[in-house]
Amino acid sequence: MSRQWNHERQRQMSKRQERQRFIRYYKEQTGETELDMNKVAAFAQTMGWKMPVPPSPLDLLAKQFAESAAEETGYDEDTGNPYRVYHAIPARTGQLNLFYYIDITDATRIQMRKAAVIRREQMVRDGLQLSFDLERWSKINRPMTPSNSRWI
């Protein structure tokens, strides 16, 4: 791991932690429990928070294309099962972590493996985190009666 990359990662983490602290501050100041992030951002702006530079029109359009690619669904002609047409694979360019999108019909075995490993890791992380979240919620919201023992 390069020293420059590590410094950039630490800077990003500290900004994320600063935003997380501000969200807690906003919640304490307003008493709100359902947080509208537009309201949080407006509150931060009134307190002198440095506003980010908006992305360029090209960046916004590229993001829209990426979202559309990720959502495109095809159907197998034999089984009728749906499949995602485009899959994201990582491509490092200097310090940037970018993703390229490949059509599943054009993907090589190596490309498809990379895409599948990333998706699998995301799914496992999401499932594990959900179990931790539900465990926490269940702990602080114990059922009132023994017959109501399910978490929801």
QUIBEL-V148334 format. One record per pair of residues at least 24 apart in sequence whose C-alpha atoms are under 7 Angstrom apart, sorted by the first residue. I is the first residue (numbers start at 1). J is the second residue. D is the distance in whole Angstrom. If there is no record, write none. Layout:
BEGIN
i=I j=J d=D
i=I j=J d=D
END
This chain:
BEGIN
i=5 j=95 d=7
i=87 j=115 d=6
i=88 j=115 d=6
i=89 j=114 d=6
i=89 j=115 d=5
END
